[in-house]
Amino acid sequence: MSNSSRVNSPTEETSLTPDQSPGPDAPQDEYTKLGEKTGTTFIQTLIHLLKGNIGTGLLGLPLAVKNAGLVLGPISLFLMGGIAVHCMDILVKCSHYLSDRMRKPFLDYGNCMQYGLEVGPAPWLQRHAIWGRRVVNAFLMVTQLGFCCVYFVFLSDNIKQVIESANGTTTDCHLNQTVIMTSTFDSRLYMLCFLPFIILLVFIRNLKYLAPFSMLANLAMIISLGMIFNYIVWNIPFPVALPYLGELKNYPLFFGTAIFSFEGIGVVLPLENQMKTPRSFHKVLYLGMAIVTCLYISLGTLGYLCFGDSIGASITLNLPNCWLYQAVKILYCFGIFITYALQFYVPAEILIPRVVARLEERWAWAVDLAVRAALVTLTCVIAILVPELDLVISLVGSVSSSALALIFPPILEILTFHSEGLPWWVICKNFLISVIGLVGFVAGTYVSIEQIVLRNSARDALNGTLSGVH
């Protein structure tokens, strides 16, 4: 998402009066985008929305369902999908109102929060409205860089498994035998091996040069998902003897992974703005998120049914040790490798222009590359410090995704439409959603960090024992 940070102060704008702006209950058809009328079609926007919500989080959902339980997990995913798409709709509605009122052709997430505070009821918030944009942009950066950390862990875990099991890999995908793994080196060293290649990848500053590779990456991920579904559907053991409800202490881990998976709120406003007919975006949003939610529930549930308590942090780690499914892992890794550059684009566009603007022109290019390399190295270092895929996903989801997807949009709606006379039940509903997001934020973050500490302690104790033996 591009950051429209160079926005004139609202005091310099000719604001519309409230009766000239679409209210909270105005129908979608009344909105007309200010600006160009050329853009993406309905189908193109739908594809982009699907791409923005399908990533590594999807592959971690079977473990999330295990943490919640075979019945509670799918029900919770359905409810969370409904709340997530409702919050996306709130964000779009607030963007319509504020862009008309502020005479802006387009507002990104950060600017929506800034202008929402400026038209809000509290004078103190109006004076400090700029912090609304800064906070949202900070969470966007944390979210996107968090995705990049997850990609490092995902790549290292899957490639490590492919290499270590290569000697035992067969052409028979139905052969049930124990595979002898050839130990290579720690997964964190694999991350270091990926580091220089990913740095070179993000040095490509214009995304149009990545477009062909992005298309190949999308194709690779679609084929991989198809093969994964094919395997798990035909290999569910019967009878099923899995718990309907998981342990309560593990539910925050489910929450973090699930909200991480619904990662598309950052792309909603850019996609809506790029449509030829933005009044149709409402249909795109609900159709796309319905497809995404069904995909999440089906893969999470079927994956847990297939592999049971042995399900890994990513379902790819449970696939058979045959060349067909090893190729699936490699294909998905290629897709994630390319996707790193796309996810990295958001924090780069937020941070780098601010850094470069403080320097002389002759240093701009070198500093641009240096900041890119430093940010990639930072994500690699964080991944090395926390090389647990499921816990990194849960932590990123709990810390940043919950704020962007659940906490901020309901608050923004109350601020934006307070003068329009919001019904009491809307205020109560928004308050409830924000509280759910806040509880998930606190509980998910606490449990994720606790589990990270426990696993690191266990790993250090194991390494100490092995060192003593040798």
C-alpha positions as semicolon CSV with decimal commas, in nm:
position;residue;x (nm);y (nm);z (nm)
1;M;0,000;0,000;0,000
2;S;0,140;0,334;-0,097
3;N;0,165;0,589;0,176
4;S;0,002;0,922;0,101
5;S;0,182;1,099;0,379
6;R;0,236;1,430;0,203
7;V;-0,116;1,552;0,270
8;N;-0,196;1,918;0,327
9;S;-0,326;2,012;0,666
10;P;-0,705;1,984;0,685
11;T;-0,721;2,351;0,778
12;E;-0,603;2,425;0,425
13;E;-0,883;2,215;0,273
14;T;-1,240;2,314;0,195
15;S;-1,434;2,062;0,400
16;L;-1,778;1,947;0,307
17;T;-2,054;1,998;0,556
18;P;-2,187;1,678;0,717
19;D;-2,505;1,681;0,510
20;Q;-2,296;1,687;0,193
21;S;-2,096;1,377;0,292
22;P;-2,222;1,020;0,285
23;G;-2,338;0,921;0,630
24;P;-2,281;0,591;0,809
25;D;-2,590;0,436;0,655
26;A;-2,549;0,577;0,303
27;P;-2,581;0,308;0,035
28;Q;-2,266;0,201;-0,143
29;D;-2,398;0,318;-0,481
30;E;-2,397;0,682;-0,369
31;Y;-2,020;0,688;-0,350
32;T;-1,830;0,816;-0,654
33;K;-1,452;0,820;-0,651
34;L;-1,286;1,156;-0,698
35;G;-1,018;1,128;-0,963
36;E;-0,945;0,894;-1,252
37;K;-1,206;0,659;-1,393
38;T;-0,963;0,401;-1,529
39;G;-0,853;0,114;-1,313
40;T;-0,891;-0,254;-1,237
41;T;-1,196;-0,461;-1,324
42;F;-1,415;-0,657;-1,084
43;I;-1,229;-0,984;-1,152
44;Q;-0,883;-0,825;-1,132
45;T;-0,966;-0,664;-0,798
46;L;-1,105;-0,993;-0,668
47;I;-0,782;-1,173;-0,765
48;H;-0,570;-0,909;-0,593
49;L;-0,785;-0,934;-0,279
50;L;-0,743;-1,311;-0,272
51;K;-0,366;-1,276;-0,320
52;G;-0,350;-1,026;-0,035
53;N;-0,511;-1,272;0,208
54;I;-0,349;-1,603;0,112
55;G;0,004;-1,666;0,237
56;T;0,194;-1,863;0,500
57;G;-0,079;-1,809;0,761
58;L;-0,306;-2,041;0,561
59;L;-0,061;-2,331;0,598
60;G;-0,050;-2,284;0,976
61;L;-0,427;-2,307;1,024
62;P;-0,441;-2,688;1,081
63;L;-0,222;-2,638;1,389
64;A;-0,444;-2,345;1,490
65;V;-0,752;-2,571;1,467
66;K;-0,569;-2,824;1,685
67;N;-0,513;-2,552;1,947
68;A;-0,883;-2,456;1,946
69;G;-1,039;-2,799;1,889
70;L;-1,204;-2,980;1,599
71;V;-1,540;-2,807;1,653
72;L;-1,447;-2,479;1,821
73;G;-1,168;-2,410;1,567
74;P;-1,383;-2,398;1,250
75;I;-1,662;-2,209;1,430
76;S;-1,410;-1,954;1,559
77;L;-1,259;-1,915;1,210
78;F;-1,606;-1,849;1,066
79;L;-1,684;-1,588;1,331
80;M;-1,343;-1,425;1,296
81;G;-1,382;-1,411;0,918
82;G;-1,718;-1,239;0,957
83;I;-1,580;-0,984;1,202
84;A;-1,271;-0,923;0,986
85;V;-1,472;-0,851;0,670
86;H;-1,709;-0,629;0,869
87;C;-1,413;-0,425;0,992
88;M;-1,281;-0,399;0,636
89;D;-1,621;-0,269;0,530
90;I;-1,613;-0,015;0,814
91;L;-1,271;0,107;0,696
92;V;-1,395;0,153;0,338
93;K;-1,708;0,335;0,458
94;C;-1,501;0,573;0,674
95;S;-1,265;0,633;0,383
96;H;-1,560;0,735;0,161
97;Y;-1,694;0,979;0,416
98;L;-1,359;1,136;0,505
99;S;-1,232;1,162;0,146
100;D;-1,549;1,349;0,047
101;R;-1,537;1,570;0,353
102;M;-1,167;1,652;0,311
103;R;-1,186;1,681;-0,069
104;K;-0,925;1,409;-0,115
105;P;-0,925;1,167;-0,411
106;F;-0,792;0,886;-0,193
107;L;-0,710;0,821;0,172
108;D;-0,493;0,534;0,289
109;Y;-0,539;0,365;0,628
110;G;-0,308;0,605;0,812
111;N;-0,471;0,917;0,669
112;C;-0,817;0,781;0,752
113;M;-0,718;0,752;1,115
114;Q;-0,564;1,100;1,114
115;Y;-0,873;1,267;0,964
116;G;-1,102;1,055;1,181
117;L;-0,934;1,200;1,489
118;E;-0,956;1,552;1,342
119;V;-1,334;1,531;1,301
120;G;-1,374;1,343;1,630
121;P;-1,538;1,479;1,946
122;A;-1,228;1,531;2,164
123;P;-1,027;1,855;2,118
124;W;-0,713;1,688;2,257
125;L;-0,735;1,413;1,993
126;Q;-0,796;1,672;1,722
127;R;-0,475;1,855;1,818
128;H;-0,274;1,532;1,813
129;A;-0,447;1,374;1,512
130;I;-0,117;1,330;1,326
131;W;-0,033;1,055;1,575
132;G;-0,324;0,853;1,442
133;R;-0,149;0,821;1,107
134;R;0,187;0,758;1,272
135;V;0,052;0,480;1,494
136;V;-0,128;0,306;1,206
137;N;0,181;0,330;0,983
138;A;0,394;0,190;1,266
139;F;0,162;-0,109;1,302
140;L;0,162;-0,156;0,924
141;M;0,541;-0,164;0,928
142;V;0,548;-0,411;1,218
143;T;0,292;-0,630;1,042
144;Q;0,468;-0,638;0,706
145;L;0,814;-0,688;0,857
146;G;0,659;-0,957;1,076
147;F;0,538;-1,134;0,762
148;C;0,894;-1,114;0,631
149;C;1,027;-1,274;0,953
150;V;0,775;-1,556;0,909
151;Y;0,894;-1,606;0,550
152;F;1,254;-1,657;0,667
153;V;1,143;-1,927;0,915
154;F;0,912;-2,091;0,660
155;L;1,181;-2,105;0,392
156;S;1,445;-2,246;0,625
157;D;1,218;-2,511;0,781
158;N;1,088;-2,643;0,449
159;I;1,415;-2,637;0,254
160;K;1,595;-2,796;0,549
161;Q;1,343;-3,081;0,550
162;V;1,372;-3,130;0,173
163;I;1,753;-3,148;0,187
164;E;1,777;-3,368;0,496
165;S;1,527;-3,624;0,364
166;A;1,665;-3,627;0,007
167;N;1,841;-3,964;0,048
168;G;1,515;-4,128;0,157
169;T;1,287;-3,959;-0,093
170;T;1,102;-4,200;-0,321
171;T;0,867;-4,187;-0,618
172;D;0,594;-4,372;-0,424
173;C;0,378;-4,121;-0,236
174;H;0,172;-4,398;-0,072
175;L;0,467;-4,586;0,076
176;N;0,437;-4,577;0,454
177;Q;0,791;-4,603;0,586
178;T;1,015;-4,427;0,832
179;V;1,252;-4,185;0,661
180;I;1,605;-4,158;0,793
181;M;1,694;-3,789;0,796
182;T;2,051;-3,690;0,708
183;S;2,138;-3,418;0,956
184;T;2,285;-3,108;0,792
185;F;2,291;-2,795;1,006
186;D;2,065;-2,578;1,216
187;S;1,768;-2,411;1,045
188;R;1,908;-2,072;1,150
189;L;2,207;-2,127;0,925
190;Y;1,969;-2,184;0,636
191;M;1,824;-1,840;0,711
192;L;2,170;-1,689;0,678
193;C;2,208;-1,867;0,344
194;F;1,885;-1,706;0,219
195;L;1,983;-1,359;0,348
196;P;2,206;-1,237;0,059
197;F;1,960;-1,358;-0,205
198;I;1,667;-1,182;-0,039
199;I;1,872;-0,862;-0,004
200;L;1,941;-0,871;-0,378
201;L;1,570;-0,934;-0,439
202;V;1,456;-0,623;-0,247
203;F;1,711;-0,410;-0,431
204;I;1,459;-0,426;-0,717
205;R;1,278;-0,104;-0,629
206;N;1,023;-0,100;-0,912
207;L;0,762;-0,371;-0,865
208;K;0,682;-0,385;-1,237
209;Y;1,009;-0,573;-1,289
210;L;0,889;-0,835;-1,041
211;A;0,552;-0,876;-1,212
212;P;0,648;-1,181;-1,426
213;F;0,803;-1,353;-1,124
214;S;0,499;-1,262;-0,917
215;M;0,273;-1,432;-1,170
216;L;0,493;-1,743;-1,159
217;A;0,491;-1,733;-0,779
218;N;0,111;-1,715;-0,772
219;L;0,087;-2,007;-1,013
220;A;0,332;-2,210;-0,803
221;M;0,134;-2,146;-0,484
222;I;-0,199;-2,234;-0,651
223;I;-0,058;-2,563;-0,779
224;S;0,091;-2,638;-0,436
225;L;-0,238;-2,571;-0,257
226;G;-0,420;-2,793;-0,505
227;M;-0,178;-3,079;-0,440
228;I;-0,204;-3,031;-0,062
229;F;-0,585;-3,045;-0,074
230;N;-0,570;-3,352;-0,297
231;Y;-0,353;-3,535;-0,045
232;I;-0,539;-3,447;0,274
233;V;-0,886;-3,518;0,131
234;W;-0,789;-3,871;0,030
235;N;-0,588;-3,956;0,340
236;I;-0,815;-3,870;0,633
237;P;-0,807;-4,169;0,870
238;F;-1,133;-4,313;1,000
239;P;-1,269;-4,325;1,260
240;V;-1,176;-3,974;1,376
241;A;-1,084;-3,950;1,744
242;L;-0,977;-3,588;1,794
243;P;-1,086;-3,351;2,074
244;Y;-1,375;-3,120;1,988
245;L;-1,243;-2,853;2,224
246;G;-0,876;-2,768;2,271
247;E;-0,712;-2,658;2,594
248;L;-0,805;-2,307;2,702
249;K;-0,440;-2,208;2,747
250;N;-0,377;-2,274;2,376
251;Y;-0,670;-2,069;2,245
252;P;-0,469;-1,741;2,236
253;L;-0,225;-1,917;2,000
254;F;-0,521;-2,002;1,777
255;F;-0,634;-1,640;1,787
256;G;-0,292;-1,508;1,685
257;T;-0,256;-1,751;1,394
258;A;-0,612;-1,695;1,273
259;I;-0,597;-1,315;1,277
260;F;-0,253;-1,333;1,112
261;S;-0,416;-1,527;0,828
262;F;-0,677;-1,255;0,770
263;E;-0,392;-1,026;0,671
264;G;-0,553;-0,830;0,391
265;I;-0,690;-0,519;0,562
266;G;-0,383;-0,320;0,455
267;V;-0,463;-0,374;0,086
268;V;-0,837;-0,299;0,105
269;L;-0,825;0,079;0,045
270;P;-0,563;0,070;-0,234
271;L;-0,763;-0,198;-0,416
272;E;-1,088;-0,004;-0,378
273;N;-0,923;0,313;-0,506
274;Q;-0,783;0,138;-0,815
275;M;-1,120;-0,001;-0,932
276;K;-1,290;0,138;-1,241
277;T;-1,619;0,126;-1,052
278;P;-1,546;0,159;-0,680
279;R;-1,916;0,126;-0,599
280;S;-1,873;-0,243;-0,688
281;F;-1,600;-0,296;-0,432
282;H;-1,856;-0,388;-0,166
283;K;-1,945;-0,699;-0,368
284;V;-1,578;-0,778;-0,434
285;L;-1,499;-0,754;-0,064
286;Y;-1,773;-0,986;0,054
287;L;-1,729;-1,238;-0,228
288;G;-1,351;-1,246;-0,189
289;M;-1,356;-1,278;0,189
290;A;-1,626;-1,548;0,169
291;I;-1,393;-1,749;-0,057
292;V;-1,098;-1,684;0,176
293;T;-1,292;-1,785;0,488
294;C;-1,417;-2,109;0,325
295;L;-1,061;-2,188;0,215
296;Y;-0,928;-2,126;0,566
297;I;-1,192;-2,338;0,736
298;S;-1,157;-2,625;0,489
299;L;-0,776;-2,644;0,494
300;G;-0,755;-2,594;0,870
301;T;-1,015;-2,860;0,946
302;L;-0,916;-3,116;0,681
303;G;-0,546;-3,072;0,760
304;Y;-0,606;-3,141;1,130
305;L;-0,832;-3,437;1,046
306;C;-0,562;-3,583;0,820
307;F;-0,256;-3,546;1,042
308;G;-0,412;-3,522;1,388
309;D;-0,189;-3,442;1,683
310;S;0,125;-3,476;1,467
311;I;0,035;-3,167;1,261
312;G;0,334;-2,937;1,215
313;A;0,369;-2,558;1,227
314;S;0,312;-2,564;0,850
315;I;0,110;-2,840;0,686
316;T;0,382;-2,872;0,420
317;L;0,609;-3,024;0,688
318;N;0,368;-3,321;0,717
319;L;0,354;-3,407;0,347
320;P;0,486;-3,749;0,234
321;N;0,852;-3,796;0,159
322;C;0,814;-3,846;-0,214
323;W;0,943;-3,630;-0,496
324;L;0,596;-3,508;-0,592
325;Y;0,533;-3,349;-0,253
326;Q;0,892;-3,240;-0,211
327;A;0,831;-3,045;-0,532
328;V;0,519;-2,897;-0,370
329;K;0,733;-2,762;-0,084
330;I;0,987;-2,619;-0,328
331;L;0,714;-2,455;-0,537
332;Y;0,554;-2,294;-0,233
333;C;0,896;-2,179;-0,112
334;F;0,954;-2,011;-0,448
335;G;0,619;-1,835;-0,414
336;I;0,703;-1,716;-0,062
337;F;1,051;-1,603;-0,171
338;I;0,902;-1,371;-0,435
339;T;0,623;-1,261;-0,202
340;Y;0,886;-1,136;0,044
341;A;0,967;-0,849;-0,193
342;L;0,599;-0,758;-0,227
343;Q;0,539;-0,754;0,150
344;F;0,865;-0,562;0,202
345;Y;0,745;-0,287;-0,033
346;V;0,506;-0,140;0,226
347;P;0,755;-0,069;0,509
348;A;1,015;0,038;0,252
349;E;0,777;0,299;0,107
350;I;0,690;0,426;0,455
351;L;1,043;0,447;0,597
352;I;1,294;0,501;0,316
353;P;1,154;0,831;0,175
354;R;1,170;0,981;0,524
355;V;1,534;0,878;0,565
356;V;1,641;0,985;0,217
357;A;1,468;1,324;0,252
358;R;1,713;1,419;0,529
359;L;2,020;1,360;0,311
360;E;2,189;1,519;0,015
361;E;2,079;1,402;-0,329
362;R;2,410;1,234;-0,408
363;W;2,370;0,996;-0,113
364;A;2,007;0,904;-0,185
365;W;2,067;0,591;-0,394
366;A;2,331;0,443;-0,163
367;V;2,127;0,512;0,150
368;D;1,816;0,365;-0,012
369;L;1,997;0,035;-0,073
370;A;2,160;0,043;0,271
371;V;1,826;0,085;0,448
372;R;1,676;-0,197;0,243
373;A;1,965;-0,427;0,333
374;A;1,940;-0,327;0,701
375;L;1,565;-0,397;0,715
376;V;1,605;-0,739;0,553
377;T;1,890;-0,820;0,793
378;L;1,669;-0,713;1,084
379;T;1,393;-0,955;0,979
380;C;1,653;-1,232;0,944
381;V;1,798;-1,163;1,290
382;I;1,452;-1,169;1,450
383;A;1,375;-1,497;1,272
384;I;1,705;-1,643;1,397
385;L;1,623;-1,538;1,753
386;V;1,275;-1,695;1,728
387;P;1,302;-1,988;1,482
388;E;0,958;-2,128;1,572
389;L;0,720;-2,085;1,279
390;D;0,393;-2,131;1,467
391;L;0,493;-1,897;1,750
392;V;0,624;-1,625;1,517
393;I;0,295;-1,635;1,324
394;S;0,092;-1,618;1,645
395;L;0,305;-1,335;1,787
396;V;0,286;-1,119;1,474
397;G;-0,088;-1,181;1,448
398;S;-0,151;-1,096;1,813
399;V;0,067;-0,784;1,823
400;S;-0,010;-0,606;1,498
401;S;-0,278;-0,783;1,294
402;S;-0,528;-0,768;1,581
403;A;-0,479;-0,392;1,611
404;L;-0,516;-0,321;1,238
405;A;-0,797;-0,568;1,171
406;L;-1,007;-0,553;1,489
407;I;-0,919;-0,268;1,725
408;F;-0,873;0,039;1,502
409;P;-1,166;0,017;1,250
410;P;-1,451;0,019;1,507
411;I;-1,289;0,310;1,692
412;L;-1,246;0,494;1,361
413;E;-1,616;0,454;1,279
414;I;-1,720;0,603;1,615
415;L;-1,483;0,898;1,566
416;T;-1,584;0,959;1,206
417;F;-1,961;0,944;1,243
418;H;-2,007;1,070;1,599
419;S;-2,175;1,387;1,469
420;E;-2,414;1,183;1,252
421;G;-2,588;1,028;1,550
422;L;-2,470;0,667;1,555
423;P;-2,729;0,428;1,704
424;W;-2,644;0,304;2,053
425;W;-2,624;-0,056;1,935
426;V;-2,359;0,036;1,674
427;I;-2,146;0,197;1,945
428;C;-2,190;-0,109;2,170
429;K;-2,108;-0,345;1,880
430;N;-1,794;-0,149;1,791
431;F;-1,686;-0,137;2,154
432;L;-1,729;-0,516;2,180
433;I;-1,523;-0,582;1,865
434;S;-1,242;-0,356;1,987
435;V;-1,245;-0,527;2,329
436;I;-1,223;-0,869;2,161
437;G;-0,927;-0,743;1,961
438;L;-0,763;-0,596;2,271
439;V;-0,808;-0,916;2,475
440;G;-0,667;-1,117;2,186
441;F;-0,379;-0,871;2,157
442;V;-0,284;-0,905;2,525
443;A;-0,351;-1,278;2,572
444;G;-0,204;-1,383;2,237
445;T;0,110;-1,176;2,286
446;Y;0,162;-1,305;2,642
447;V;0,113;-1,674;2,557
448;S;0,325;-1,649;2,240
449;I;0,616;-1,488;2,425
450;E;0,580;-1,737;2,711
451;Q;0,597;-2,031;2,468
452;I;0,895;-1,877;2,288
453;V;1,085;-1,851;2,618
454;L;0,994;-2,208;2,716
455;R;1,098;-2,354;2,380
456;N;1,425;-2,161;2,375
457;S;1,502;-2,284;2,728
458;A;1,424;-2,642;2,627
459;R;1,642;-2,610;2,316
460;D;1,933;-2,468;2,515
461;A;1,901;-2,749;2,772
462;L;1,897;-3,010;2,494
463;N;2,203;-2,856;2,326
464;G;2,383;-2,852;2,661
465;T;2,303;-3,220;2,714
466;L;2,424;-3,314;2,366
467;S;2,744;-3,115;2,416
468;G;2,805;-3,303;2,740
469;V;2,758;-3,638;2,566
470;H;3,009;-3,550;2,293
